[in-house]
């Protein structure tokens, strides 16, 4: 089907024979088989160029000598490629070293492109779905355990190199005037009878002078007690952003959790309660204001009207506080509704200094953490909370590291550029 007919320097000429018989679907299947055969042929040629000639080599301060040319099968996007390559060892024995695998950036027997494809798919799908996709759409049969092995190794590289590898920002159309830092949590099911624990999501969003979002950086961390690792990672991203954009305004937007504000107050100039979270408490007042079962439309209209006032009228917060106090004392209401009104009164009073929505809007500043709210779903929930899933901390950490790289525009390609430049060794 595929035959090398000429080699000239860095160029290889091949001859491909494809049988075009039957229906178009059958012909396309034959074309795909031929394409994979061509890919295997060229991959074998390419891999061979990273092998040595068998002479002794120096790795650091250690001299290594070739033992033999050992056969090895490598997984490529097109199929399995088998070839012989030199392996080395020091005169004292010890670990075997393969220059081809080091220089070609082989990851657990997979070529870099195939490792990238596997880990990108694994970031979006479970191992069974990745396996089915590769077989159905790429003509590649690979075991689930191997897919997980490769993806976990790539995820471990991402986690281990996160502090050392600095990713470039994309070219933005307008200057960055405002950077919004936001964080939130999402509960995921844990293995070993741990029930549900909170994974963390953080975002940095970059806004132009007109208030349009130009870019967002996504972070996600597996559940941990104290969240120290997550906070350290987010701090590094904030520090890098401040180096790039020292003149930008840095705003913190989050829900009412005290741990969020303790962090944001250290790293941002001004803070604001996410408007969506505030509107939920307006909803509690709407429930108490119109408690009748058939008053759904009235509750919805009341909430809509007062959310709009909260957004645009500087006096609206005082009105809502007064209304919450009255409703929390109304004897005709159930205890549940009075408690809801009281929780709104407490929330509005505690966060009054973080709810200047009219002022922020007048300055053209964002008032919501919708980017982070969405990330809790797209980054965490969609992948880690499917039916029947249970996670160990290490597995969740790897998947979230991969997903954060794929969701932040430009980072996935940069991540693989760095592997190509520095190597595929895992430091995790």
N, C-alpha and C positions, 0 to 999 in steps of 0.2 A: 504493500500500500504506500509506504514512504521509503525513499532511498536517497542517501546522500550521494550526489553526483560530482560535487566539487567543493574543495576547501581552499580559500585564498585569503590569508591573513585573518582578519576578523569577520570575514564573510563566509557563509556556508550556503551552497546551492543544493536544493533538494528536488526530488521528483515525487509527485503525489498522484496516485491513481485512485479514482473514485468511480464506483459503479452506480450509474444513474438509471435505476430500473424501478418499476412499480409506480405507486402514487407519489405525489409530492411529499407527503408526510414520510414515506419510506425513504425517499431520496434525501430529505433533510436529516433523517437519522443516520444515513450513510455519510453525509457531509460532516455531521458532528463527530462520528467515529474517526473519520479521516483527519479532522482538525485536531482531535485529541492525540491521534497517532503522530501527527506532525509536531504537536507540542511536546510529546515525550521524546521524540527524536532530537529536537532542538534543545530541550532541557538537558539531555545527556551530553550533548556537545558543550553546552554552557557550563554545566557542573565540572566537566573535565578540565576546563580552563582555570579552575581554582585549586587543582591538585598540584603537588610538587613533583619534582623529578626523582625523588628518593634520596637526595643528598641530605646530610645533617643540617639541622636548623637551630636557631637560638630563640628561645622564648623567655624574655626577661634576662635573667642571669643564668638560666639553665640551658645546657646543650642537650638536644634531643636527636636521636637517631631513628631511622625508619626501621620498623619491624618487618613489615610485609605489605603487600597490596591486598587489603581485605575487601571482600564483596559487601555491598550495602545497598539496601533498597530505600529510595527517597520518594516521598509523596509530593507530587506536583499538582497544579490545577488540572492537568490533562490525564494523569494516570501515574502508575508506579514506574519509576526509572531505576534500573539496577545497573550498578557499575562497580568496578574495583578502584579503590583509592588508597593512598599511603596513610598509615597511622604511625605515630611516633611515641617514643617513651625514653625516659632518661636511663642512664646506665645503672641507676639504683632501683629501677622498676617504678612502681607507682602508677599514677593515673595515665591513661592513654590519651593522646592528643591527636586530633585530626585537623590539619591545616585547612583542608577543603571545607569542612563544616564550619570552622571559625570564620574563614574569609568570605564564604558564600552566605553567611548569616542563617544557617540552617537552624530551625527551631523544632526540637523533638522529632527530627526526621523529615520535617516539612520544609519546602522551599519558602522563601519570604513571602512571595505572592500568595501561595496557598495558605500559609499561616495567617496572613492578613484577611483572606476571604473567610476562613473558618472563624476567626475571632470576631470579625464584623458580624457575621451571621449569628454567632452565639450570643453576641450582645443583644440581638433582637429576638432570638428564638431559643427554645429549649433544645437539648442535644438531639432528641428524636426528630424534631422538625428540621434541624440543620441536616441531619443524615438523609432524611427524605428529600430535601431540596437539592442536595448535591447529586443524589442518584437520579432524581427525576429530571432535573434541569441542566445538569452538567455531565451526566454519564459517569459519575464518580461514586464508587462504592467504598465507604470508609466506616469503620466501627464507631459506635457512639463513645466508647471509652477513649479511643484515640482523639476524637474531636474534642472531648472535654480536656484531655491532657494538653493538647496544643493551646486551646483557648485559655486554660488556667495558667500556662506558662507565659503567654502574652500578657494576660492580666497582671501577673506578678511582676513583669517588667515594668508595666505602666505604674503600678503602685510603688515599686522600689525606686524608680527614677523620677517620681513626681517632683521631688524637691530640687533635684539637680538639673532637670531639663526644663528650660524656659521656652515657652511657645510664643511665636510672634503673633501679633494682632493682624487681622486682615486690613487691607487698605480701605479706609472709610471715606465716604464721599464728603463729609462735613467735619468740622472740628468737634471734639468731644467737650461738651460744656458741663455735663452732669453724669456722675456714675452712681447708680443705685445698687446698694448692697442689701441682699435679702436672704433670709434663711427660714427653713421650716422643716417639719418632720413628717414622716409617713410610716405607718405601722406595717411591718411585714411578718409573715408566719415563720417561726423558728423551729428547727428540729430539736430533738432531745427533750421534748415536753416543756420547752421554754415559753410556749404560747406565742404572743405577739410582742415584738419590741420595735423601738423607733429607729428607723434609718433617717439620716439627715440629708437635706438638700440645700445647697447654697448657690446663689447666682450673683454675678456682677453684670449689670446692664449699662450700656454706654449710649447716652442720648446727645443729640445735636442741639444747637441753640434754639431750634423750633420745637423741641420736646419730642422728636421722633427717635424711637429706639433704632440704633444702627447695628448693634452686636450684643450678644450675651455669652458669658462664660458660665458653664455648668459644672458643679461639683456634687458628688454624692458619696456618702460614707455609710458603711455597714453599722449596725447597732453597736454601741460601746458605752460602758459606764463612764459618765463624766464628759463624754464627747470631746476629750482633749485633742485627739488626733484630727478630728474634723475641724475644730477651731484653728489648729495650727495650719492646716491646709488652706483654709479660707483666709487666714492672715497672710500667708505667702502670696496668694493671688491679689489681695488688696495692696500689699506692699509693691508688687510688680506693677499694678495699675497706677499707683501713685508716682512711681518712677517714670512711667510713660506719659502720664497726664497730671503733672503736679499742680496745674492751675485749675483743674476741674473741681466742681462742688461734689462732695461725697455725702450721699444721703442714705440713711438706713430705714428700710420699710419692712415691717414684720407684723405678726399677730401680737397678742398681749402677753405671751410667755416671758416671765422675768429674766430667764437665762438669755433669751435673744437680745434684750435691751442692754444687759450687762456687757455683752460682746459689742453690740453696735455702737454704744456710747463711746467705746474706746477708739473706734476706727472711722466714725463718720461725724460730720459737723452738725447735722440736724437729723432728727428721727421723726417718723410718722407711723401711726397705726394704719395697717393696710385697710383701705376703705371697704373692701368686701367683708372683712371681719367685723368692722364697725356696723355695717349694714345688717349683719345677723342679729345684733342686739337691738337695732331698730325693729327688726322683725319680732322680737320678743315683746316689745311694747305694742306692736300692732295686734298680736295675739290677745294681749290683755285689754286693749282698747276695744276690740270687737270680738268677744269670746264666743259668740253664737256659732253653732255648727254651720249654719247657712250663710255666714258672713265672709266667705272666702274672698269674694271680689272686693268687699270693703277693706278687709285686712291688706290685701295686695295693693289697693289704691293708697291706703294710709301709709304703708311702708314706702311705696314709690315716692309719694309726695314728700315725706320727711327725709328720705335719703337725698332727694334732690336739694332740699333746704340745707341739710348738713353739708352738702358739697359746695354750696354757693353762698349761703347766708351766714355771716360771722356770728349772728345771735342764735342760730339754730341749736347749737349745743346746749346753751342755757335752757332753752325751751324743752329739749328732750330730757334734761336732768330733772327739771320741775315735773314734767309729765311722768317720768319714771318713779319719782317719789310719791306722787299722788296715787298712781296705780298700785304701787307696792303696799299701800295702806287701805285700799278699797276692800271693805269687808265682804262685799257681794261676790268677789272673785274667789276662785279656788286657790288653795295654798300653792299649787304648782304655778299658776299664772302670777300670783303675787311674788313668788320666789324668782320667776323669770324677770319681772319688772325690777325687782331689787338687784338682781345680778347686772342688769343694764345700768341702773343708777350707779352701782359700784364701779363698773367698767368705765363709764363715761367720766366719773370723777377722778378715778385713778390715772386715766390717760388723757385728761383734758389738755395737757401741755403737748401732747403728741397727735392732736386731731385738728390742726389748723388747715383743713382742706381748702377753704376759700383762698387763703394766703398762698398755698402751694400752687393752686391753679392759676392765680393771678401772675405768678412768676413763671408759668409755663412748665412746672415741675410735675412729674408723675405722682399719683396718690395711691397706687395699688401695686401689689406684688404678684400680679397675675402671671408673670414669667415663672416665678417660683412655684406658685400654686399649680400651674400647668406641668412644671417639671416633676412635682411630686407624683403626678399621674403618669406622664410619659417616661420619666427616667426610672421611677421606682415601681409603681403599681402595675403597669402593663406587663412588666417582665417578671417581677418577683411575687406577684399575688395571684397568679393563675390558679385554677382549681387543682387541689391536691399538692401544691408546692409547699415544701418546708426547707428552710435554709440553715446551714451552718454559717457562722460568721465569716470564715475564710471564703466560702463560695459566694456569699452575697457581696463581699468586698471586691472580688475579682470581676463579677458581672457589672457592678456599679462603676468600677473604674473604666471598664470598656465602654459602657453606655455613655458616661460623661464625655469621653473622648469623641465618640461618634456624634453626639448631639451638639458639641461646640464646633461651630463652623471653622474648618481649616485645620483642626487639631489632629484628626485621624491621619491625614497625609503627612503632617509634620512629625507625628509620632513614629511613623515608619521611615521617614527620612532619617531620623535620629538613630533608629535601629540599624539602618543601612550604613550610617556613618560610624557609630560607636560599637556596634555588636549586639548580639541577642542574648548575652548571658543574663541570667536572672539573679538579682541581688536581694530578693525578698525572702 
